Amino acid sequence: MRIGRLYPSPAEPSPKVVELIEARGHPNITALHRTTLEITKETNLTIKGTCIVAIGATKGAADLSPAFKELVRMGGSLTLRLKVESMIFEIHGRGSKELELSHPTDIVCRKSSYQCPRTVMIKADRSASDIPRPMVQALRDPDKIVRIELEAFL
């Protein structure tokens, strides 16, 4: 693909950018929120944070690469892949030209179309409450490393 072209020719693959994030579990993770899922760089978590599934993340929305943000703002498709132990959970949704992607600590996936600086994905097909309970149990362990792949593509 030539520099400056936003769309590939039919012979070229679609643009795709993957962000890799590491975080960890916390004993207060409940993953009960029915409309959102959040990953945060913060290290403290109360039981009121029912959408938070990982803490101490290496990136917030503001830390995502310019190439990733460009695909999100082009309305690209998004996949968030959450991995702990041998378990994997995926969420699929969309980007939007209106997304700010500027929050310094949080990354939020939403089933709705609500947008704020923390929102990275809208119209998600799943939320924190959809995570299988055995995986939630693993996410409660502060010694567990949580690996997150955030993929944007056209």
N, C-alpha and C positions, 0 to 999 in steps of 0.2 A: 504494500500500500504506500502511495506517495504521501509525503508530509503535506498537511493542509486539507486533505480530502477527508470528509466525515463519513462517507459511505463507500464501502468497497465495491469493486466491480463484481459481477456474478461469479467470476473465477476465483475471487479471494474470499477467505472466510470472514464471517461477521466479526466486528470488533468485540473484544471481551477483555475485561480487567478483573483480576481477583485480588482482594485485600485479605491478608492473613493477620489474624488477631489472636493473642493468647490472653487468657483470663484465668480465674480460679473460682472454686466453689465457696459457699458460705453456709453455716448452719441455719440461717434465717430464710434461705431460698424456699419459697412455697410454689412458685409457678402456677398461680391460680387465676391470674388475670385473663379474662375471656376475649379481650380485643387488642392487646398489645404484648410485645416481648421486648425487653430492654437488656442491654449489656452496658456496663458502666466502668469507668476508670476509678470511681470511688472505691474505698476499701471498707467502709462501714455500710451495714444494711439492717434496717429494722423490719419487723414482720409486716409493716404496712406496704413494703415494696413488693407487692404480689406479682408484678410483671417482670422483675429483675431475675435473670437466670444465670448471671455470671458477674463477678466484681473484679477490680484490679486489672481491668483490660489495658492492653497496650495502645489502644486507639479509641478516640471519640470521633464523632462526626467531622469535626474540624480537621482531624489528622488524616482523613482519607485523601488519596492522591488526586491531583487535578484531572487525570485521565478517567478515574473512576467517577468523579463528580460530573464530568462532562457527559458520560453515558447515562448516568442517573437523570440528569437534567434534560436529556434528549428523550425522556420517557421510556428508557430501556427497561428490559425485564431484569429482575433481581432474584437471586437465590441466596439465602443465608443458611449455611450448614454448620450446625452445632455438634461438636464431637467431644465426648468424655468417655474414658475407658474404650470399650469396643462399640459403644452406642453412638448412633448418628440420627439427628433430627433435622429436617429441612423445612424451610418456609419459602414460598414463592410469592412475589408481588411485583409492583411496578415503581418506577421513578416518576418524576414530574419536573417540568421546567420551573415550577414554583418553589421547589425545595431549597432551603438555605444551606443545609449541611454544614452548619457553623458551630454547633455546640461543642465546647471543649472536653466534656467528659462522657456524654451519653450517645448511644446509638439505639434508636427505637424503630421497631417494625410495627405497623398498624393495619388492622383490618379495614379501618375507615379511610377516608381521604383527608383527614385532618393533617395539617402541616404546621410545624414549628421548627426552630433551629435544631432540635434533637431528632426529628423524623428523617429516616433514611429510606424507608420503604412504606408505600401506601398500598391499599387494596390487597393486603396479605391474605393468603389462604388459611393461615393458622396463627395461633397466638401461644403465649406461655402455657395456658391451661391444656393445650393439646399435646404437650410433651408427656411421653409415657412415664408413669409414676416410678418405675425402677430407675429411669434416667434422672428424674428429679432427686431421688435418694442419693445418687452419685454426685449430683450438683450441690448437695448440702455438705459435702466433705471439703473443708478448706485446704486440704492437701492435694486435691485433684486439680490437674491442669485441664482447662477447657480450651479447646482449639475451635476457632470460628473462621470459616471461609465465607467471605462476602463477595459475591460474583455479580457483575453488571455486564449485560450484553444486549445487542440490538436484535 
